[in-house]
Amino acid sequence: MAEASPGARARPLSPHVLQWRWHVTAIASILNRGAGITLYLGLLILAGWTLALASGPEAYGAYAGALGSWPGRVVLFGVTVGLFFHMANGVRHFVWDFGKGYAPKTANVAAWGAFAFAFVMAVIVWTIIALTGAN
């Protein structure tokens, strides 16, 4: 029979967050969750918009005015970035479902690509909005 060693066994320690080097893939994973939360915020904004629309011209005008103010536009731009970032990460995860893209260099490039895609697409959408006078 095996004998138990006296005292507590040494347990392996995982690296502390302040000692661990952050990777772009980890940051992308964390921000993808934040983008999902941002999309819930966008859904609440959309629900508020439909309620204001159903409540009449005064309510709709006030709500549209709030969304058209500079803080409202900053929030809507953030929701737009969140939408495209979440979409790009969905594609990354879809590729991973096929067992591809796990190499560190490929994963890093894909994470940076998701950041770039989200920002560039949001700028394109808001440029189109500004050029068509939809703002």
N, C-alpha and C positions, 0 to 999 in steps of 0.2 A: 504494500500500500504506500502511496506517495505521502510524504510528510509535508505538512503546511509550514511554510517559512514563517519565522517569528516576525511580527511587525507588519506594517502596511507595505504593500508592493508599490514600487515606483510607477507612477502612471505617466503615460506620454503626454506631453504638453503641445497644444496647437499654438501656432504663432499668434501673438497678440496683434490686434488691429494696428497698433502704432509701430510695430516692428515689421509688418508684412508689407511688401511692395505692391501697390495697387496696379492692376492691369486694366487695360481698356475694356476687356471683356467683362470684368467684374463691374466696372462702372456702367457699362451698357446694360447689364442685367439689372442693376439697381434702378437705373433711370427708366428701364422698360416698365418696371412696376409703377414708378411715378407717373409714367405716361398713361398707364391704365387708369390710375386715380384721376388724372387730368381729363380723361375721356368721360369719366363719371361726372365730373364738373361740367363738361360740355353738354352732357345729356340733361343735367339740371337746368342749364342755360336754355337749351332748346325747349324743355318743358315749360319754363317760365315764359318763353317767347310765345308758345302756343296758347298759354293761359292769358297772356296780355292781348293776343290777337282775338281771342274769344270774348274778352272783357270789354271791348269797344275801342274807339279811336283815341280816347284820352289815355287809357292804360297802355295801349300799344305805342303811342307817341312817347310816353314817359320811358317805357322799357327800351324802345329803339334809341332814344336819346342817351340812356345810360350805356347801352352797348356801343353807341357811336362816339362816346367821350374817349379821351386818350387812355384812361385806365381800362375802360371796357375793351378798347381795341388791343391793348397789351394782353389782356386776359384771352381774348379771342385768337390773337396771334399764338399765344402759348398753347391753346387748345389745338390749333392747326399744326404746330410743331409736334405736339404729343400724338396727334392722329397719324402723321406720316412716320414718326419714329416707331410707334407701335406697329404700324404696317410693315416697315422694313425689318423689324425684329421678328415679326411673324414669318416673313420669308426666310430669314436666317434659321429659325427653328424648324421650318418645313424642310429645308435642305438638310439639317441635322437629323431629321426623322429618317432620312435615307442613308444615314451613316457617313455623310460627306461633310467636309468643312471643319473637322475637329483638329486639324493640325494647328499649332499655336499661331503660326504666321497667317494662315488663312482665316482663322477666327479673329485675329486682330484687324486684318484688312476689312473683313466683313463688318466688324463693330464700327470702325471708322467710317465705312461706307454708309452705315445706317445713320450715323450722326450727320454726315454730309447730305445724304438724301433728304432727311427730315428738314434741315435748315433751308436747303436750296428749293425744295418743293413748296415750303411755306412762303418763301420770298416770292416765288413765281405766282402762287395763288393770290397773294396780297397785292402784287404788282398788277395782275389782271383785274382785280377788284378796283384798284385805284384808276387804272386806265379806262375802264368801262363806266366809271362813275357810279358804281354800285355801292359806294361807301356812304 
